[in-house]
Amino acid sequence: MRKVRTTLTLSEDTLRWVKVQAARQGKGDSEIIEEALRRDRGDDVWERLWHKNRELGAMDEDDAMKLALEAQRWARRQLAAERREGTQ
């Protein structure tokens, strides 16, 4: 996917966290931020599903159910967080 340059304004604590994570993982700041955003969007669930299916050729029913439940729990947590943010 094509990358684009942008400017972000972050709190000092957030930027410090990004830099620490980048140093620990041997990655760039942009990679850490993008990974966090993908996790927040739920992309990591779909990435794991995609890679597991590619590796195994197919997913059995139990694994599919576990992944579906995980995705459902993630979606419910996101909805609850959005509702909490709306009440503050």
Secondary structure as UniProt FT lines:
FT   HELIX           12..25
FT   HELIX           29..41
FT   HELIX           43..56
FT   HELIX           61..87
//
